[in-house]
Amino acid sequence: MKKRINYKASDMLLPKAYRPLSPWNYFWRSVLYAIPVIGWIFLLAHAIDGKNRHGRTYARSWFCGLLTFSVIAAIGIAVAFALNLI
């Protein structure tokens, strides 16, 4: 009887730093990064010193989105103050 080996191609060929993340990993990272203060700390830690290249890139994209949202919100608040809406 032939013994069947069930390896994923990514496990055999790629080092850990380059292995793709699973969809569930992306989902749970999104949930973690959405937590206001603790999530942002993890976001910075993963963006700066992530062990996996894909996870580091995903954290950096979240960070860019957070910065963009913050700048747009600050401009909106400044305009509201300038027009005496607040």
Buried (B, 14 or more C-beta within 10 A) or exposed (E): EEEEEEEEEEEEEEEEEEBBBEEEBBEEBEEBBEEEEEBBEBBEEBBEEBEBBBBBBBBBEBBEEBEEEEEEEEEEEEEEEEEEEE
